[in-house]
Amino acid sequence: MPITDFLVARDDIARTKTAAREFPVLGDGEVLLELERFGLSANNITYATLGDAMGYWRFFPAEEGWGSVPVWGHAHVVGSHCAGIEPGMRYFGYYPLSTHLVVKPERVTPNGFVDGAAHRAELPAVYQRYMLVPEDSEVGGNAEDQQSLWRPLFLTSFGAADFIEENGAFEAGVVVFTSASSKTALGTAFCLNRIAGALELVGLTSAANVEFCESTDYYDRVVSYDDLSAIGEKPFILIDFAGNGAVLDAIEEFAGDRLLRTIIVGGTHWEDRERSLTAMSAGTELFFLPTWIVKRSEDWGPTSFMERGEAEWEVFAPTTETWLTLEEHTGLEGIENAYQLVLAGESRPDVGHILEFG
Ligand SMILES: NC(=O)c1ccc[n+]([C@@H]2O[C@H](COP(=O)([O-])OP(=O)(O)OC[C@H]3O[C@@H](n4cnc5c(N)ncnc54)[C@H](OP(=O)(O)O)[C@@H]3O)[C@@H](O)[C@H]2O)c1
């Protein structure tokens, strides 16, 4: 069977299986892509935990009761019934955890295309774009792997920092980050330092990750979840990447009126998420990158947000060389092991996982 799907049970995302199916017969205008290398981090686990609530299972429909976790990575064309797209062309974008994906390209340009598959039409536009990879790009090279791992995360970092700056940091002088060791939080701290330098940035993390967060030098101070009083007495805003109900309750109790605003960005502590994203306390709002991109497209024009984010990435990327190591996982067993490691929160924060079916 030529196509392999790595599926997770929608009611228990620790349960996985693989399924095989035949190549589909391509319809008019359709293209078959074969997945190469892709990144995996807590972000992909959040796609799974919010699969029903935020529609992530709808991108790549699977058999009843099972879901395909979306990943970001590179793929090449193996069959095309679409003018302008030839076998061998390579695209970076949003793929199912499968060896192959059929797309129906629209708006084909020298830069890429948009998947016009009917079942994706109502889902956020940022996930539908596939970027053509230049011919001289090194397949499986460091730059491509960094792109697979970081692009969705760092653009969120840039967007979240931009959102906070746009709102004058809600008149706070201190910004506290939960899951400060996550890549998206680290990137946000980096961007905030650059665009709103006067803010004091306090990273909140597990005791085991305090030293790591300090070593990156992106935060002014790093505090462990079990030492909240070390946050200090000044009013602050909270950027929440963890979604841990008990941590959020404890912060609210500790800070009272000094907690000026909570901005929910992520939910890395998915097993401890006792609060619903849709039933948030007063003063809490959700930051969702696709929505912010739509706003910035209106403010700045259609391409400017991405261009500015990419320019910021060029400054950020070299700073990760001192602390980040990429780890490769190949084959179904490698994918399963990496998925279970990241799901269980047992992955080290200084490691970036790059996977391939092989
Ligand atoms: N809103 C948006 O548009 C948007 C876009 C992109 C990403 N995000 C979100 O940002 C969050 C961070 O994603 P990432 O890919 O940057 O994360 P990551 O680098 O993989 O984060 C790793 C860190 O997350 C915490 N963690 C991960 N799994 C855990 C578990 N099972 N139990 C407890 N802690 C766990 C630990 O941090 P600590 O010890 O420091 O807690 C760990 O060091 C995700 O929830 C993601 O969905 C949101």
Ligand as a Chemical Component Dictionary entry (heavy atoms), coordinates in Angstrom:
data_LIG
# 
_chem_comp.id                   LIG 
_chem_comp.type                 NON-POLYMER 
_chem_comp.pdbx_formal_charge   0 
_chem_comp.three_letter_code    LIG 
# 
loop_
_chem_comp_atom.comp_id 
_chem_comp_atom.atom_id 
_chem_comp_atom.alt_atom_id 
_chem_comp_atom.type_symbol 
_chem_comp_atom.charge 
_chem_comp_atom.model_Cartn_x 
_chem_comp_atom.model_Cartn_y 
_chem_comp_atom.model_Cartn_z 
_chem_comp_atom.pdbx_ordinal 
LIG N1  N1  N 0  -2.215 30.972 19.508 1  
LIG C1  C1  C 0  -1.535 30.635 18.429 2  
LIG O1  O1  O 0  -1.828 31.089 17.312 3  
LIG C2  C2  C 0  -0.372 29.696 18.557 4  
LIG C3  C3  C 0  0.525  29.517 17.504 5  
LIG C4  C4  C 0  1.668  28.725 17.703 6  
LIG C5  C5  C 0  1.848  28.081 18.920 7  
LIG N2  N2  N 1  0.904  28.243 19.901 8  
LIG C6  C6  C 0  1.036  27.520 21.175 9  
LIG O2  O2  O 0  2.200  27.778 21.909 10 
LIG C7  C7  C 0  2.458  26.649 22.771 11 
LIG C8  C8  C 0  3.931  26.333 22.742 12 
LIG O3  O3  O 0  4.242  25.575 21.594 13 
LIG P1  P1  P 0  5.767  25.181 21.222 14 
LIG O4  O4  O 0  5.666  24.292 20.046 15 
LIG O5  O5  O -1 6.550  26.434 21.167 16 
LIG O6  O6  O 0  6.173  24.332 22.505 17 
LIG P2  P2  P 0  7.530  23.527 22.858 18 
LIG O7  O7  O 0  8.721  24.293 22.451 19 
LIG O8  O8  O 0  7.407  22.124 22.385 20 
LIG O9  O9  O 0  7.361  23.590 24.444 21 
LIG C9  C9  C 0  7.998  22.744 25.318 22 
LIG C10 C10 C 0  7.644  23.185 26.735 23 
LIG O10 O10 O 0  6.234  23.117 26.966 24 
LIG C11 C11 C 0  5.962  22.572 28.277 25 
LIG N3  N3  N 0  5.322  21.269 28.048 26 
LIG C12 C12 C 0  5.231  20.630 26.859 27 
LIG N4  N4  N 0  4.517  19.500 26.967 28 
LIG C13 C13 C 0  4.135  19.414 28.250 29 
LIG C14 C14 C 0  3.373  18.460 28.981 30 
LIG N5  N5  N 0  2.835  17.389 28.401 31 
LIG N6  N6  N 0  3.206  18.678 30.303 32 
LIG C15 C15 C 0  3.739  19.775 30.882 33 
LIG N7  N7  N 0  4.463  20.723 30.214 34 
LIG C16 C16 C 0  4.654  20.532 28.923 35 
LIG C17 C17 C 0  7.297  22.549 28.977 36 
LIG O11 O11 O 0  7.501  23.896 29.414 37 
LIG P3  P3  P 0  7.445  24.465 30.931 38 
LIG O12 O12 O 0  8.185  23.492 31.784 39 
LIG O13 O13 O 0  8.172  25.778 30.771 40 
LIG O14 O14 O 0  5.995  24.641 31.273 41 
LIG C18 C18 C 0  8.234  22.275 27.817 42 
LIG O15 O15 O 0  9.565  22.630 28.084 43 
LIG C19 C19 C 0  1.575  25.504 22.266 44 
LIG O16 O16 O 0  0.469  25.270 23.122 45 
LIG C20 C20 C 0  1.127  26.023 20.923 46 
LIG O17 O17 O 0  -0.096 25.500 20.492 47 
LIG C21 C21 C 0  -0.182 29.028 19.747 48 
# 
loop_
_chem_comp_bond.comp_id 
_chem_comp_bond.atom_id_1 
_chem_comp_bond.atom_id_2 
_chem_comp_bond.value_order 
_chem_comp_bond.pdbx_ordinal 
LIG N1  C1  SING 1  
LIG C1  O1  DOUB 2  
LIG C1  C2  SING 3  
LIG C2  C3  SING 4  
LIG C2  C21 DOUB 5  
LIG C3  C4  DOUB 6  
LIG C4  C5  SING 7  
LIG C5  N2  DOUB 8  
LIG N2  C6  SING 9  
LIG N2  C21 SING 10 
LIG C6  O2  SING 11 
LIG C6  C20 SING 12 
LIG O2  C7  SING 13 
LIG C7  C8  SING 14 
LIG C7  C19 SING 15 
LIG C8  O3  SING 16 
LIG O3  P1  SING 17 
LIG P1  O4  DOUB 18 
LIG P1  O5  SING 19 
LIG P1  O6  SING 20 
LIG O6  P2  SING 21 
LIG P2  O7  DOUB 22 
LIG P2  O8  SING 23 
LIG P2  O9  SING 24 
LIG O9  C9  SING 25 
LIG C9  C10 SING 26 
LIG C10 O10 SING 27 
LIG C10 C18 SING 28 
LIG O10 C11 SING 29 
LIG C11 N3  SING 30 
LIG C11 C17 SING 31 
LIG N3  C12 SING 32 
LIG N3  C16 SING 33 
LIG C12 N4  DOUB 34 
LIG N4  C13 SING 35 
LIG C13 C14 SING 36 
LIG C13 C16 DOUB 37 
LIG C14 N5  SING 38 
LIG C14 N6  DOUB 39 
LIG N6  C15 SING 40 
LIG C15 N7  DOUB 41 
LIG N7  C16 SING 42 
LIG C17 O11 SING 43 
LIG C17 C18 SING 44 
LIG O11 P3  SING 45 
LIG P3  O12 DOUB 46 
LIG P3  O13 SING 47 
LIG P3  O14 SING 48 
LIG C18 O15 SING 49 
LIG C19 O16 SING 50 
LIG C19 C20 SING 51 
LIG C20 O17 SING 52 
# 
